Amino acid sequence: MSDENAAAQMNNETNGIKTESQKVQPESVNELVKEMKTMKEHQETILEEIRSIRGEMKENRTVSSVADRIESTSTSFETLPQKLRNRFLLKKILFQNELPSIPMKHFVLKHTFKNDTEETSFQRIRVSHQENHLTCYAICCELFPTDNSKLIDTKLKIKIGKRDGGSKSFETRIDFGRLSAYGQLVAGCGWNELIEWEQLKKEYLVDDILTVECHLEINKYDGIYKDNLREFDETMEEFSDVVLVVKDQKFFFLSKFLAVQSSYFKAMFLGHFNESSQFEIKLSGIDADDFQNYLEVLYGELAIDEYTVEGILMVSDMYDTQSVIRKCEEFLLKESKKTLKNKLEMAVRYNLEKLRKKCLSEVTTVGSIRTVIPGDLRDLDPSLMADLFEKSLSFQW
């Protein structure tokens, strides 16, 4: 596509889509006053509904399916607090079924691209029409040195939505940050000839709209994460009485130290469960790097940074380690440079009430609300939706 064509496309009114703001103009001041009074009454009613919904949400935080399973378990569970029983039973299910680990480094970008003649980008996905084919790339925005000291081993999967409701997938693997055969840093990967253009128009486009999902799964970091601040390998074996295995990586540890810090591990090691008598225990659903950083924080190391904080939070939340959760929240409150949207998402996901309140206090305009909501409103947490809606009612429209 030429620069002239690109400029022509950009000059169209938002790709040919016109928007008009419509305002009700009251015929007199009396009508305006009456209208504002009615609006205020509606707002008060809505606020009461929101407060009621939020109260019900706080009382029903446990997962019903997990609660149902507790009824059929051994009586030893009955001696545990309800919250801990839920956590421990959920992990027991993971142990028994040997489910694959839940990758913390798995990201999904989804977007609908409009106007098929234009090269378009969204976050880190780029699509364009070149040589009678659709091209599609995933772009990594990390800054890489030229000595191959920083690499990200990544699995990329692209899903293109079809007109019949199905989709077609394409997969590849790439090391972001390595030098190519031409001496250039690899910061993106994808396909030059993904789908023929005529086939695209017949089978994939719906009203000139193309839906693309980009799944990025990071298999390994080199030079991205910090060096280990403390080792938990075989050198610690003589001081340990338990081995925790995460993705084939062994962590040698003193069980009672973990039991003091975590109600989950207290139940595992000191309760009446099979794991209490085992020397080697496999942990599922977490990443080895995240668990390493989590253990370092338990030992007082300064392991929390922009790269590690969410992984540490995920592990701490799973294993109910409140001291580590508080340290992560403190970092997000005082030091982190993450976006307001990212902070608010973590606050909701891990029940960080102080961070949540601070983030919501920074939502002061309609524009700031737009910056924190996801592209698909169905992905928005219901309690957060209520908070944001209540916020919006307080703004001057």
C-alpha positions as CSV (number, residue, x, y, z in Angstrom):
1,M,0.0,0.0,0.0
2,S,1.5,3.4,-1.0
3,D,2.0,6.3,1.3
4,E,-0.7,8.3,-0.6
5,N,-3.2,5.5,-0.1
6,A,-2.3,5.3,3.6
7,A,-2.8,9.0,3.9
8,A,-6.2,8.8,2.1
9,Q,-7.3,6.1,4.5
10,M,-6.2,8.1,7.6
11,N,-8.1,11.1,6.3
12,N,-11.4,9.2,6.2
13,E,-13.5,10.0,9.2
14,T,-12.3,7.2,11.5
15,N,-12.2,4.8,8.5
16,G,-15.6,5.9,7.2
17,I,-17.4,5.5,10.5
18,K,-19.1,8.7,11.5
19,T,-20.0,9.4,15.1
20,E,-22.4,12.1,16.3
21,S,-23.0,13.3,19.8
22,Q,-26.7,13.9,20.5
23,K,-27.8,16.1,23.3
24,V,-31.2,16.9,24.6
25,Q,-31.8,20.6,24.6
26,P,-34.6,21.5,27.1
27,E,-36.9,24.3,25.9
28,S,-36.8,26.2,29.2
29,V,-34.9,26.6,32.4
30,N,-37.9,25.0,34.3
31,E,-37.6,21.9,32.1
32,L,-33.9,21.7,32.7
33,V,-34.4,21.9,36.5
34,K,-37.1,19.2,36.4
35,E,-34.9,17.0,34.3
36,M,-31.9,17.3,36.6
37,K,-34.1,16.5,39.6
38,T,-35.4,13.4,37.9
39,M,-31.8,12.4,37.0
40,K,-30.7,12.8,40.6
41,E,-33.5,10.5,41.8
42,H,-32.5,7.9,39.3
43,Q,-28.9,8.1,40.4
44,E,-29.8,7.6,44.1
45,T,-31.8,4.5,43.1
46,I,-29.0,3.1,41.1
47,L,-26.4,3.8,43.8
48,E,-28.6,1.8,46.3
49,E,-28.7,-1.1,43.8
50,I,-24.9,-1.0,43.4
51,R,-24.3,-1.0,47.2
52,S,-26.6,-4.0,47.5
53,I,-24.9,-5.9,44.7
54,R,-21.5,-5.2,46.2
55,G,-22.5,-6.4,49.6
56,E,-23.8,-9.7,48.1
57,M,-20.5,-10.1,46.2
58,K,-18.4,-9.8,49.4
59,E,-20.5,-12.4,51.1
60,N,-20.2,-14.9,48.3
61,R,-16.6,-15.0,47.3
62,T,-16.1,-18.8,47.6
63,V,-16.4,-20.9,44.5
64,S,-19.6,-23.0,44.7
65,S,-18.1,-26.0,42.9
66,V,-15.2,-26.2,45.4
67,A,-17.6,-25.9,48.3
68,D,-19.7,-28.7,47.0
69,R,-16.6,-30.9,46.8
70,I,-15.8,-30.3,50.4
71,E,-18.9,-32.1,51.5
72,S,-17.6,-35.3,50.1
73,T,-14.1,-35.2,51.6
74,S,-12.8,-36.7,54.8
75,T,-13.7,-35.3,58.2
76,S,-10.2,-34.0,58.7
77,F,-11.2,-31.1,56.4
78,E,-13.8,-30.0,58.9
79,T,-11.2,-28.9,61.4
80,L,-9.8,-26.3,58.9
81,P,-11.1,-22.8,58.3
82,Q,-13.5,-22.5,55.4
83,K,-11.1,-20.4,53.3
84,L,-8.2,-22.7,53.9
85,R,-10.3,-25.8,53.1
86,N,-11.3,-24.3,49.8
87,R,-7.7,-23.5,48.9
88,F,-6.3,-26.9,49.9
89,L,-9.0,-28.9,48.2
90,L,-8.5,-27.0,45.0
91,K,-4.8,-27.8,45.1
92,K,-5.6,-31.5,45.9
93,I,-7.7,-31.6,42.8
94,L,-4.7,-30.3,40.8
95,F,-2.4,-32.9,42.4
96,Q,-4.7,-35.8,41.7
97,N,-5.5,-34.9,38.1
98,E,-1.9,-33.9,37.3
99,L,-3.1,-30.9,35.3
100,P,-0.5,-29.0,33.4
101,S,1.0,-25.9,35.0
102,I,-1.0,-22.7,34.5
103,P,1.6,-20.5,32.8
104,M,1.9,-17.1,34.3
105,K,3.7,-16.0,31.1
106,H,0.8,-16.7,28.8
107,F,-0.8,-13.6,27.2
108,V,-3.7,-13.3,24.7
109,L,-4.4,-10.2,22.5
110,K,-7.7,-10.1,20.7
111,H,-8.8,-7.4,18.3
112,T,-11.2,-6.7,15.4
113,F,-9.5,-4.9,12.5
114,K,-11.7,-2.7,10.4
115,N,-11.2,-1.6,6.8
116,D,-9.3,-4.5,5.1
117,T,-7.3,-2.2,2.8
118,E,-5.3,-0.5,5.5
119,E,-2.2,-1.7,7.4
120,T,-3.3,-1.6,11.0
121,S,-1.7,-2.2,14.4
122,F,-3.2,-3.0,17.8
123,Q,-0.9,-3.2,20.8
124,R,1.5,-5.8,19.5
125,I,-0.4,-7.3,16.6
126,R,0.1,-5.9,13.1
127,V,-1.9,-6.9,10.0
128,S,-1.6,-5.7,6.4
129,H,-2.5,-6.5,2.8
130,Q,0.7,-7.3,0.8
131,E,1.1,-9.0,-2.5
132,N,-2.4,-10.4,-2.6
133,H,-2.0,-12.0,0.9
134,L,-2.8,-11.1,4.5
135,T,0.3,-10.6,6.6
136,C,0.2,-10.8,10.4
137,Y,3.0,-10.1,12.9
138,A,3.4,-10.1,16.7
139,I,5.7,-7.3,17.8
140,C,7.8,-7.4,21.1
141,C,8.4,-4.0,22.6
142,E,11.2,-5.0,24.9
143,L,14.6,-3.3,24.3
144,F,17.3,-5.8,23.5
145,P,21.1,-5.5,23.5
146,T,23.0,-6.7,20.4
147,D,25.1,-9.4,22.2
148,N,22.3,-12.0,22.6
149,S,22.5,-11.6,26.4
150,K,18.7,-11.0,26.6
151,L,16.4,-13.5,24.9
152,I,12.8,-14.5,25.2
153,D,11.9,-18.0,23.9
154,T,8.3,-17.7,22.8
155,K,5.6,-19.8,21.3
156,L,3.3,-17.8,19.0
157,K,-0.2,-18.9,18.0
158,I,-2.4,-16.8,15.7
159,K,-6.2,-17.5,15.4
160,I,-8.2,-15.9,12.6
161,G,-11.9,-15.8,13.0
162,K,-14.0,-17.3,10.2
163,R,-17.3,-16.2,8.8
164,D,-19.0,-19.5,9.8
165,G,-18.0,-19.0,13.4
166,G,-15.0,-21.2,13.4
167,S,-11.3,-20.2,13.2
168,K,-8.0,-21.1,11.6
169,S,-4.8,-21.3,13.6
170,F,-1.1,-20.8,12.8
171,E,1.8,-21.6,15.1
172,T,5.5,-20.8,15.3
173,R,8.3,-20.4,17.8
174,I,10.7,-17.6,18.0
175,D,13.6,-16.2,20.2
176,F,12.9,-12.5,20.5
177,G,16.2,-10.6,20.9
178,R,18.5,-12.9,19.0
179,L,20.5,-11.7,16.0
180,S,19.2,-12.8,12.6
181,A,21.4,-14.1,9.8
182,Y,21.4,-10.5,8.5
183,G,22.7,-9.2,11.8
184,Q,19.4,-7.6,12.8
185,L,17.7,-8.0,16.2
186,V,14.5,-10.1,16.0
187,A,11.8,-8.1,17.6
188,G,8.8,-9.5,15.7
189,C,7.6,-12.6,14.1
190,G,4.7,-13.8,11.9
191,W,3.7,-14.7,8.4
192,N,4.1,-12.8,5.1
193,E,1.6,-14.9,3.3
194,L,-0.9,-16.0,5.9
195,I,-4.1,-16.2,3.8
196,E,-4.7,-15.4,0.2
197,W,-6.7,-12.2,-0.1
198,E,-9.6,-13.5,-2.1
199,Q,-10.0,-16.4,0.3
200,L,-9.9,-14.0,3.2
201,K,-12.7,-11.9,1.8
202,K,-14.9,-15.0,1.1
203,E,-14.3,-17.0,4.3
204,Y,-13.1,-14.6,7.0
205,L,-14.3,-11.1,6.6
206,V,-17.7,-10.1,8.1
207,D,-18.8,-6.6,7.1
208,D,-15.1,-5.8,6.3
209,I,-14.1,-6.8,9.9
210,L,-11.4,-9.3,10.7
211,T,-11.0,-10.9,14.2
212,V,-7.5,-11.9,15.2
213,E,-6.4,-13.6,18.4
214,C,-2.7,-13.7,19.3
215,H,-1.6,-16.2,21.9
216,L,2.0,-15.7,23.3
217,E,3.4,-18.2,25.6
218,I,6.9,-17.5,27.0
219,N,8.8,-20.7,27.6
220,K,12.1,-19.2,28.8
221,Y,13.7,-15.9,29.7
222,D,17.4,-15.3,29.4
223,G,18.8,-12.0,30.8
224,I,15.3,-10.7,31.6
225,Y,14.8,-11.9,35.1
226,K,17.3,-11.0,37.8
227,D,19.9,-13.4,39.1
228,N,18.8,-15.6,42.0
229,L,19.3,-13.8,45.3
230,R,19.3,-17.1,47.3
231,E,19.6,-20.7,46.2
232,F,17.2,-23.5,47.2
233,D,19.0,-26.3,45.3
234,E,20.9,-29.4,46.4
235,T,23.3,-27.2,48.4
236,M,20.5,-26.7,50.9
237,E,19.7,-30.4,51.2
238,E,21.3,-31.0,54.6
239,F,19.2,-28.2,56.1
240,S,15.9,-29.4,54.6
241,D,13.3,-31.9,55.3
242,V,11.1,-31.5,52.2
243,V,11.6,-31.1,48.5
244,L,9.1,-29.1,46.5
245,V,9.1,-29.8,42.7
246,V,7.9,-27.2,40.3
247,K,8.2,-28.0,36.6
248,D,11.0,-30.5,37.3
249,Q,13.0,-27.9,39.3
250,K,13.6,-29.0,42.9
251,F,13.4,-26.6,45.9
252,F,14.9,-27.9,49.1
253,F,13.2,-26.4,52.1
254,L,12.5,-26.6,55.8
255,S,8.8,-27.5,56.0
256,K,8.1,-25.8,59.3
257,F,9.4,-22.5,58.0
258,L,6.9,-22.6,55.2
259,A,4.1,-23.7,57.6
260,V,4.7,-20.6,59.8
261,Q,4.3,-18.3,56.7
262,S,1.5,-20.0,54.8
263,S,-1.8,-21.5,56.1
264,Y,-1.8,-23.7,53.0
265,F,1.6,-25.2,53.7
266,K,0.7,-25.5,57.4
267,A,-2.2,-27.7,56.4
268,M,-0.1,-29.7,54.0
269,F,2.8,-30.4,56.3
270,L,1.1,-30.5,59.7
271,G,-2.3,-31.7,58.8
272,H,-3.7,-35.3,58.3
273,F,-2.9,-35.5,54.5
274,N,-0.8,-37.7,52.4
275,E,1.7,-34.9,51.6
276,S,2.6,-34.5,55.3
277,S,4.5,-37.8,55.2
278,Q,6.1,-37.3,51.8
279,F,9.7,-36.0,51.3
280,E,9.2,-34.9,47.7
281,I,6.0,-33.1,46.7
282,K,5.1,-31.8,43.3
283,L,3.4,-28.4,43.0
284,S,1.2,-27.7,40.0
285,G,-0.2,-24.6,38.6
286,I,2.8,-22.3,39.2
287,D,6.0,-21.2,37.4
288,A,9.4,-22.2,38.8
289,D,10.8,-18.6,38.4
290,D,7.8,-17.2,40.3
291,F,8.1,-19.7,43.1
292,Q,11.9,-18.9,43.3
293,N,11.1,-15.2,43.7
294,Y,8.3,-16.0,46.2
295,L,10.7,-18.0,48.4
296,E,13.3,-15.2,48.2
297,V,10.7,-12.7,49.6
298,L,9.9,-15.1,52.4
299,Y,13.6,-15.0,53.3
300,G,13.7,-11.2,53.3
301,E,15.3,-10.7,50.0
302,L,14.4,-7.7,47.8
303,A,13.0,-9.8,45.0
304,I,10.0,-7.7,44.1
305,D,10.3,-5.6,41.0
306,E,8.3,-4.7,37.9
307,Y,9.0,-8.0,36.3
308,T,8.4,-10.3,39.3
309,V,5.6,-8.7,41.3
310,E,2.6,-10.3,39.5
311,G,4.1,-13.8,39.5
312,I,4.9,-13.5,43.2
313,L,1.4,-12.2,43.9
314,M,-0.1,-15.2,42.1
315,V,1.9,-17.7,44.1
316,S,1.3,-15.9,47.4
317,D,-2.5,-15.7,46.7
318,M,-2.6,-19.4,45.8
319,Y,-0.7,-20.4,49.0
320,D,-2.4,-17.8,51.3
321,T,0.9,-16.0,52.3
322,Q,-0.4,-12.7,53.6
323,S,3.1,-11.3,54.5
324,V,4.3,-11.6,50.9
325,I,1.0,-10.2,49.5
326,R,1.3,-7.1,51.7
327,K,4.9,-6.5,50.5
328,C,3.7,-6.8,46.8
329,E,0.9,-4.4,47.5
330,E,3.3,-2.0,49.1
331,F,5.5,-2.1,46.1
332,L,2.5,-1.4,43.7
333,L,1.4,1.4,45.9
334,K,4.7,3.3,46.3
335,E,7.2,2.2,43.7
336,S,5.7,0.5,40.6
337,K,5.4,2.4,37.3
338,K,2.8,0.1,35.9
339,T,-0.2,1.6,34.3
340,L,-3.3,2.4,36.2
341,K,-5.2,-0.3,34.3
342,N,-2.6,-3.0,35.2
343,K,-2.6,-2.0,38.8
344,L,-6.3,-2.0,39.0
345,E,-6.5,-5.4,37.3
346,M,-4.1,-6.9,39.9
347,A,-5.9,-5.2,42.8
348,V,-9.2,-6.9,41.7
349,R,-7.6,-10.3,40.9
350,Y,-5.7,-10.6,44.2
351,N,-8.1,-8.6,46.5
352,L,-5.7,-5.8,47.2
353,E,-8.1,-3.4,48.8
354,K,-5.6,-0.5,49.5
355,L,-4.4,-0.6,45.9
356,R,-7.9,-0.8,44.6
357,K,-9.0,2.3,46.6
358,K,-5.9,4.2,45.4
359,C,-6.5,3.3,41.8
360,L,-10.2,4.2,41.9
361,S,-9.2,7.6,43.5
362,E,-7.2,8.3,40.4
363,V,-10.2,7.7,38.1
364,T,-11.5,11.3,38.0
365,T,-12.8,11.7,34.4
366,V,-14.8,9.7,31.9
367,G,-11.6,9.5,29.9
368,S,-9.8,7.8,32.7
369,I,-12.6,5.2,33.0
370,R,-12.0,4.4,29.4
371,T,-8.3,3.7,30.1
372,V,-9.0,1.1,32.7
373,I,-11.7,-1.0,31.1
374,P,-10.9,-3.9,28.9
375,G,-11.7,-4.0,25.2
376,D,-14.4,-6.6,25.9
377,L,-16.7,-5.4,28.7
378,R,-17.5,-9.1,29.5
379,D,-14.0,-9.4,30.8
380,L,-14.6,-6.7,33.4
381,D,-15.0,-7.9,37.0
382,P,-18.6,-7.3,38.1
383,S,-17.6,-5.6,41.4
384,L,-15.2,-3.3,39.5
385,M,-17.9,-2.5,37.0
386,A,-20.1,-1.4,39.9
387,D,-17.4,0.8,41.3
388,L,-16.7,2.4,37.9
389,F,-20.3,3.0,37.2
390,E,-20.8,4.6,40.6
391,K,-17.8,6.8,39.8
392,S,-19.2,7.8,36.5
393,L,-22.4,9.0,38.1
394,S,-20.4,11.5,40.2
395,F,-18.9,13.2,37.2
396,Q,-20.2,16.4,35.7
397,W,-21.6,15.4,32.3
